[in-house]
Amino acid sequence: PYYIDLNQNLYLQVYLHSSDPNIIVFVDTCVASPDPHDFNTLAYDITKNGCVRDSTYATYHSPSSHFARFKINAFEFISRHPSVYLRCELVVCRLGDYSSRCYQGCISRYKRDTSS
């Protein structure tokens, strides 16, 4: 566990251990939950499909394409849940493949109209 106070910035870094210099890592979805085994019942989207959902989320420059760096502001799920767990889904792509998921950024999905 990593302990920080409420409203304090939490800085995260993902590093892909690979000797291939032609790959890039992309943070697609990050979800927070008070339960480390359930990220659906009581969950909070930080990013989803590459789209930022939390106003405190920010990305930082990385020294290489093998790193992804970002920060969020610490919070709790009501006072009954003082612990917050994160689960992030990452995508690995070929560097410079602009048709890959890593270069598409935010993908917003629109609901279809069900009117007659």
Secondary structure, DSSP 8 states (H G I E B T S, - for coil): -----TT-EEEEEEE---S-TTEEEEEEEEEEESSTT-SSSS-EEEEETTEE-STT-EEE--SSTTEEEEEEE---BTTTB---EEEEEEEEEETT-TTSGGGT------------
